[in-house]
Amino acid sequence: MKLIESLDLSMNQLNGEIPPSFSNLNFLNHFNVSYNNLTGQIPTSTQLQSFENFCYMGNHLCGPPLTKNCSTEGIPTNAANNGNSSEGSNVNWLYVSIVLGFVMGFWGVVAPLLFI
């Protein structure tokens, strides 16, 4: 993963902080995490600070290269969801679609065999 040259994760509804391991990506030419729900400080490395501000906009991030400094209190935890969703309302649609696909596929094969 250290040899990745381009990483565009914009508009993916990502939550949480940028992983500190991203500071180990030394060959990045393009990096964009804009318009997600990311919070906290941008990991310190010469690589991540070299990208433009627009690569981080639409998030609740702080620290260089942004003009917003990180305070000692940090970012409130409710800033990540902007108050739009309540706890426990997140549905992992990947697992829902896998289960529905299996059920539909199973009965698509078994149902005709039952009626022959």
Secondary structure, 3 states (H helix, E strand, C coil): CCCCCEEECCCCCCEECCCHHHHHCCCCCEEECCCCEEEEECCCCCCHHHCCHHHCCCCEEECCCCCCCCCCCCCCHHHCCCCCCCCCCCCCHHHHHHHHHHHHHHHHHHHHHHCC
